[in-house]
């Protein structure tokens, strides 16, 4: 099962990816919701019902003619982990973290597949980071690690765009500010249902900048795995359906290169994760 959110004249609509088309869930079954977040909140059985109803759906969209938003364009929370790949921590010269390093983005940073990353005029060191995004399906608090995977609704490809001059060189360092400029959280194209990914900790992950491979690793390098991360986060706050968790990036980021490589207007960035999809975004000047 794969879900997308399509921008229509009537607002964002949850669609299933069915035989090369995007079929509106609510049009296939009027008792089902119009948003992916609401669909996740109803649980796996509702998703199965929606999937089975798709062939009857009258409202269909040709992927070539529609704008995709992030699969969950209205999450309550976007939580991000820093330095969560062993090979990336080694690359930066940082010690392996003993606990997750956390920061957040705001929903205003979200864009979808083929959306444009806008370089802010106040930053001159904008970097790229390929990431696996975990989407919460069933909410909860104080979730035990042994049950944590039951709370995963699905996975998506993400790009943690980062203004390093704000993140690292402002007084006191400003991780949140550097990470959440508008358009700095591309996610998509699709949300892939959790049960279709047999092992999220063994997926190839890579990023190409203008066709050149810059990052190439595997989620096997994750320091804090999905179940550990969910259990840890749920000690702090209640996780809710549709919450997004950016799980960290592998090595090869622009700031670690000599000389550094920063995003510039005209660039095209592709993030690809095995079994999850390919996310493409162009870069424009603010």
C-alpha positions, 0 to 999 in steps of 0.5 A: 500500500502506497499513499500520496497527498495530491493538491486539488482545487478542493484542497489536499486529498489523500490518494492511493497509488493504484495501477499508475494513477492516484485514486482519491480515498474518499471518492472510493469510499465516502466513509473514509477520510480525505487526509492521510493523517486521518487515515493513519489514525483509523488504523491498519484495517481502515487502510486495507479497506481503503486500498481494496476500495480504490478500484471503485474510485471515480476521482483519479489523477494522472501523476503527470498532471498533478502537484504532490504535497508531502504525503502527510502535509499537516503533521502535528510534529516533525522530529529529527535525529542528528548524528544517527549514522555511525559512518556520518559521525566518523566523518564529522569527527564526532563521538558516537552519541550515547543518546539520540540528538534531537531537534525539530522542524515546523510543518511550514518547511514541508514540500513534496516531490518536485517542489522547489527548495528555496535558498534563503537570502540570509544563508550562504551555506545550505547543505543536503542530507538524505534521510529515511522518514518514519511516519507514526501510525498509532500514537502513544506515550511510554511505548516499550521498545518491544512494541514500538514497531507496531506504532509505525504507519509507514516510511517515506524518503526525506531530505533534511536541508540545513543552513549550516551557517545558522545551525553551527555559527550563530551564538549558542548554535541554532540547530532548529533555526538552521533546519527549519527555513521554509521548504527545508523538509522535502518528503515524498513522493509516497508514504509506503505502508510499514508492512511492505518494508520487511527490514527498515534497517537494511535499506540502501540510501543515496543522494545525487546532486545534479546526477553525481552521487554524494551520499551512498550508505545503508540504514544498517548504519543507524545508531538508534534504530526505529524501535529504540527511537520511538521508545525514547521519544515517547518518554518525552511526548505523546506520539500522534498519527502522522508525526514524522521522524527524520532518522538522520543522514549518512556521510557525504554531506556538503560541509564535510567535503574539501572544499565544502559543497553548498546548494546553489540555484539551478541544482537538482537533488535526488534522494533515493531509498531502496523500496521506498522511492525517489524524491526529486527537488530543484533549488531556486534562489530566495 
